[in-house]
Amino acid sequence: MEKLVYLFGIPALVMYGGYLIYKKNVAEAESRAERVIKTEEKYLTKHKENIMKLQSFNKKVFAIGVYDDILDDPDFVK
């Protein structure tokens, strides 16, 4: 009986642990994808003229460009 527990119980526990880790990683990937979509929607709609989307195979990078002329600043002391 003890050998059957070792033969089937231990691999079953290991497989269940692997399944839980896989399930957690899938959930994290889905939440990360949702956050990226929310960020895209938030900034792309507001800053269409000033945004460029840099995309590589590993990650997406968003850059919002702001034109700020220092000479137009009234607080700038000459």
PyMOL commands that set and color helices and strands:
alter all, ss='L'
color gray80, all
select helices_A, chain A and resi 2-46+70-72
alter helices_A, ss='H'
color red, helices_A
select strands_A, chain A and resi 51-55+60-64
alter strands_A, ss='S'
color yellow, strands_A
deselect
rebuild
show_as cartoon
